[in-house]
Amino acid sequence: MPANGGTTCRFMRPRALQPPTIQLGNSGIDPAAQVPQRDIIDAQMAFFGTGCVINEQVILQDQEGVLAWVSERLAVAMRQAEDLILRDYIVSAATDLMAGGGSNGDNPTNLGVSDFSLVAATLDTNNAYKFMSGIEGMDRFGTGPVRSAYFMLSSTELQADFDGLTGSGFLNQWNYPTNASALPSEYGNVFNIRILTSSEAPVARAASANGQDVYYNTVLGKQAITHINQDGFSMNLIYRDPYYSGMLAQNATLAVKFAQAQAITQDTAIRNVLSTRLSTLGV
Amino acid sequence: MAEYSRLASGQVTSTGGQTVVVVPFIPNYIAIENVTRLVAGAGVTSASWTTDMGQGASVLSTFGTGAQYIAPVGQTSSGALTSGTGFTTIQAGLSLQYGPTTFLGGSGGIAKTSSTVLTVTTTAAHGLVPGNWVIFQNLYQTASTGMQQIAGIPFEVLTSASTTTFTIGWVGNSSNLTAITAGGLNTLASFKQILYPALYVPGVAYPWSISTSGIVTTVTTTAPHNFQVGQEIAFRIPSANGSIELNSLPDVLIPGSPKYYYVASVPTRDSFTINNLPAYTAFTVNIPFANFVGLEFAQVVAVGDVNTGGYPYTGSALYPSPAIYNGFSTSLTNTINGPAIQGAYINGTFQGFIIGAGISGTAADVIMWRAYLHDINT
């Protein structure tokens, strides 16, 4: 979002016009005009930041270069915050689809292969764009072709459940004909869904109908969501010398600050597939 | 004031239970004076807390009594005071956080009160106030009857007539619901408070009633929707609920083009109206118990807005920030944002502290508060 552009980022998405499928006939009279319309999506920018106060004696005497490693930790905290904010926004704003193809008798159930079919069919029907084209089969042992696919963002806690679907639809990414296009966090695929796993994926603990953990598996097409930065404000690492801290100049500060907004730009191209888990968790 | 301390003060209206105060830091000292209780000459007139006491603790003064102490949960308080009902600091920054599981208990249940209300009874005090959000689990009366059809849906507490009862909005007389009563499996039934249900708004809401009179259709949701007049919304209604004609897709007239509607008015925090909807099959939430496994819930989602202006000036702050129902009371609460277009996606995260039920007096009490974060705490 450009500087001096206000607090709220506005997106305009044109609506489809009705296709002219009725013939003009021979009356010589034009059909009534259509009114072009756009959907308007607004998102307000929000600002975030955190920092540390470091006494000059630490900077002076610590043998490990404290400013360097604190800077690294602040950078990680900031990037983590970006992900968590986007994650929680999607949890709150995207449509839920309850898994029903599993066998554990809960609501939602654990993920069954039919749930992957259902959500892919839903997004296909909604004309969502897939992220990845398919991978053609090759003459390599243990591999199989991979369909063009949407991404699904899931919890690492579901990996055992995915493994349990091997043979009935799940293909680990090491069984792709080539994993050149696989992302580092990619666990595998089921039909038209390629699964990325993270330990920070959203989980609602003990929240299912039967009191089990509920996982938010976000499946999305390319046009579903946007992440908005403020121009020149995507990340600021701010160091203030102890000189600015008081009459004896004892304390330095090191901080990060950033601005972020997010919006679902096409609500029909995203679904949170809610599921429970079949496998037990390790400790 | 020293270099890194934080000082804040203000006033808040008590909910009669947990009352939230938003401040831009986590305090390590809090003090309150309840002006209404001081004038009335009854109840808790003042209270204070330092971080070393622990979460949920407080020193308090009740009119006509000396100083007393509320301890954190699990520790011993003065007299009959309930531990854990003092001050608590909060960071409302991450979703999907819940309070402890509260079982309805041996004498608890859920009564089919009316066509608009279910009444929940707990054995122990539930600790909720109107405006809080909850979700239910294990709503079995027997292995094959009960109210599992509503388990997992977020509900707002509408009223709380006593410390052991509260109501939620639903078609309470649905024939497929079986009341949860003492005996049977009722002791397994439970709920949890959703601690921060509105960190990002507007979002998904769950309708339990859609009805049309003339050109006006009223949609009633289980919890505050935080939609604005001019909000553009889409329905996601499973076939079991009937009104699939309202769904955004498929679109018969313009294939692939989602059908959206605009909020015409917001009569209450849990309802909104739309004008001139197309004809639709009657909406129902009367789903058989046996179908709860994998049951889809009807949803309505915000997809945009047609507004241009910000939130209106109401006589106090200039350029008001968006105001939302944040799960702590039945009143609108200003967020800590700057001004925004009404209906925009906004961030509702915040931090501050909660004045607990043991020290917050009665509903509508005026409480003066001070919150400090000291430079040093040893």
Contacts between the chains, C-beta under 8 A, distances in Angstrom:
chain1	res1	chain2	res2	distance
A	7	B	337	7.6
A	7	B	338	5.0
A	7	B	339	5.9
A	7	B	340	5.6
A	8	B	340	5.1
A	8	B	341	4.7
A	8	B	344	5.1
A	10	B	341	7.6
A	13	B	304	7.9
A	15	B	257	6.3
A	16	B	254	4.9
A	16	B	256	6.7
A	16	B	257	3.7
A	17	B	254	7.5
A	18	B	253	6.2
A	18	B	254	5.2
A	19	B	254	7.0
A	19	B	255	7.9
A	39	B	232	6.2
A	39	B	260	6.7
A	39	B	303	6.9
A	39	B	304	4.8
A	40	B	232	7.4
A	40	B	304	5.1
A	40	B	305	6.1
A	40	B	306	6.0
A	41	B	303	7.3
A	41	B	304	4.5
A	41	B	305	7.9
A	41	B	345	7.7
A	42	B	304	7.3
A	42	B	305	5.9
A	42	B	307	7.6
A	42	B	340	7.5
A	42	B	341	4.7
A	42	B	343	6.4
A	42	B	344	3.4
A	42	B	345	6.8
A	43	B	344	5.8
A	43	B	345	4.4
A	43	B	346	7.9
A	44	B	322	7.4
A	44	B	337	6.0
A	44	B	338	7.8
A	44	B	340	3.9
A	44	B	341	7.6
A	44	B	344	4.9
A	44	B	345	6.8
A	44	B	346	4.6
A	44	B	347	7.0
A	46	B	337	6.5
A	46	B	346	7.7
A	46	B	347	4.0
A	46	B	349	7.9
A	53	B	4	6.4
A	84	B	94	6.5
A	85	B	347	7.6
A	88	B	94	6.3
A	88	B	95	4.1
A	88	B	96	7.8
A	88	B	199	5.9
A	88	B	200	6.1
A	89	B	200	4.6
A	89	B	345	7.4
A	91	B	95	5.1
A	91	B	96	6.6
A	92	B	95	6.3
A	92	B	198	7.9
A	92	B	199	6.6
A	92	B	200	4.2
A	92	B	201	7.3
A	92	B	203	3.8
A	92	B	204	6.9
A	93	B	200	6.3
A	93	B	202	7.6
A	93	B	203	4.5
A	93	B	204	6.7
A	93	B	301	6.9
A	93	B	302	7.0
A	93	B	345	6.9
A	94	B	204	7.4
A	94	B	301	7.6
A	95	B	204	6.6
A	95	B	236	5.0
A	95	B	299	5.8
A	95	B	301	5.5
A	96	B	204	6.6
A	96	B	297	7.1
A	96	B	299	6.4
A	97	B	296	7.1
A	98	B	294	5.8
A	98	B	295	6.4
A	98	B	296	5.2
A	98	B	297	7.2
A	99	B	294	6.6
A	100	B	293	6.9
A	100	B	294	2.4
A	100	B	295	7.7
A	100	B	296	7.6
A	101	B	294	7.4
A	102	B	294	7.8
A	105	B	293	5.5
A	106	B	293	6.8
A	107	B	148	7.0
A	107	B	151	6.8
A	107	B	152	6.1
A	107	B	292	5.3
A	107	B	293	5.7
A	107	B	294	5.9
A	107	B	295	5.1
A	108	B	152	7.9
A	108	B	294	6.3
A	109	B	293	6.3
A	109	B	294	5.1
A	125	B	249	6.8
A	125	B	250	7.2
A	126	B	249	5.6
A	126	B	256	8.0
A	126	B	258	7.8
A	127	B	256	5.0
A	202	B	95	7.0
A	202	B	96	5.8
A	203	B	96	6.9
A	204	B	96	4.5
A	204	B	98	7.5
A	205	B	96	7.6
A	205	B	98	6.8
A	206	B	98	7.6
A	206	B	101	6.7
A	206	B	137	7.0
A	206	B	192	7.4
A	207	B	96	7.6
A	207	B	98	6.9
A	207	B	135	6.0
A	207	B	137	7.2
A	207	B	152	6.6
A	207	B	192	7.3
A	208	B	137	7.0
A	208	B	151	7.7
A	208	B	152	6.2
A	209	B	137	6.4
A	209	B	138	7.5
A	209	B	139	7.7
A	209	B	148	5.2
A	209	B	151	3.8
A	209	B	152	5.2
A	209	B	292	6.0
A	209	B	295	8.0
A	210	B	137	6.8
A	210	B	138	6.3
A	210	B	151	7.9
A	211	B	101	7.7
A	211	B	137	4.1
A	211	B	138	5.5
A	211	B	190	7.2
A	214	B	152	7.5
A	216	B	96	7.9
A	245	B	3	6.7
A	246	B	3	6.0
A	251	B	3	7.4
A	261	B	345	7.3
A	261	B	347	8.0
A	262	B	345	7.1
A	263	B	345	5.3
A	264	B	303	7.3
A	264	B	345	7.8
A	267	B	234	5.8
A	267	B	248	7.5
A	267	B	258	7.5
A	267	B	301	5.9
A	267	B	303	4.6
A	268	B	234	7.8
A	268	B	248	6.3
A	268	B	249	6.0
A	268	B	258	5.4
